[in-house]
Amino acid sequence: MNQQVKDLIQKLGEAIHESVSESDQISGVVREIREQGFDVLLMLEATIGLNEVEDEPETIDAETDADAASGPFTRNDLTFLKSLRISTEETERISAESAESTGEDAAPAA
């Protein structure tokens, strides 16, 4: 990984931190928790994964085309959301398809 990519990852981490720090919604909820008599310690961990993009032929297979038409999330987005136990119609559909292909029962995401 070259230095420019490392610098960009650092900038991304700083941008995420700044977004959380300056969020009016987060500040409001923290204030409400404090009003209930609790102190708040908020620690977040961000995992940044990179996949090097290889040159691909200009033809798009049917699965990629269907995924693009089905919603705004990439497969990586859906995997990330699932790891956070965030369920969307797409993550549930992917889980069901995966279970069908492996012969398992698909359990609904929490």
N, C-alpha and C positions, 0 to 999 in steps of 0.2 A: 504494500500500500504506500503510495507516494505521500510526500509531506503536504501537498495541496489537499488531498482527501482527508488527511488527519486534521488539518486546520478547519476544513468544512465540518467535520464531525464535531470538533470542539465548538464551533459557532452554533451548530444545531443544539448541542447541549445547553449552551448559554441562552439560546432563544427559548428553549423549553422552560428553563428555570425562570427567565424573565416573564414569560407568559403566565406561569403559575403564581409568581410573586405579585404580579400586578392585576390578577383576576379579581374583579369586584365581586363576582359570585362566590369565589373561594373565601375572600375576606369576610363577606357577609355571613357565611355559614360558620366560619371560625369564631366570629364575634358572637353569634347566637350560642355556640357551644360554651364559650367563656361566660356568657350571661347565665348559663345553667350551673355555673360553679366549677367548671373543669378547665384545666390548662390544656393546650393543644400543642402537640409535637407532630408536625407533618413531615414525613420522609417519603420521597418518591424515588423509585429506581427506574431509569429508562434504559432499555436494551436497544441498541442500534445495530441492526443487521444489514450487511451489505452483500449483494449478489452481483458479481461482475457480469455485465450484459455482453453477450457474445453476438457477433453479427449473425443475423438470422435471414433466411431467404424471405423474399417479399410475400410469399404465399402464406396465408393464415389458415391453420387447420380448423375444422368445424368446432372442436371443443373450445379453443381460444376465442373464436368468434361468438359462440354461445355464452361464454363467461362474460365477455365484454358487453353483450346485449342484456345480460341479466341484472347488472347493477354496477354501482360505482366502486366496488371493492375488488382488489386483486386477490389472488389466492393467498399471498403473503399477508395482506390486510386481514383476511378472514382467519388465518392461523393465529395472528397476533391477538385479534379480538377474542378468539376461543381460549387462548392462553390466559387471558384476563377474566375468563368466565363471563364474557359479554356475548349475549346471544342475539343474532339477527336472523331474519328469514333465510338469508344466504348461508350462514354458518349451520343452521339446522338442516338445510338442503344438502350441503356438503357432507355433514355427518351421516345423514341418511344414505346418501350415495356410497360413502365409504363403507358403511356397515353392510350394505347390500353386496358390495363387491367382496367383502371378507366373510360374509355369512353371519355377522354379529347382529344383535339387536341394537338399534340406535337409541341411546338414552337421551332425553331432552336436556339441553343445556340449562343451567340454573341462572 
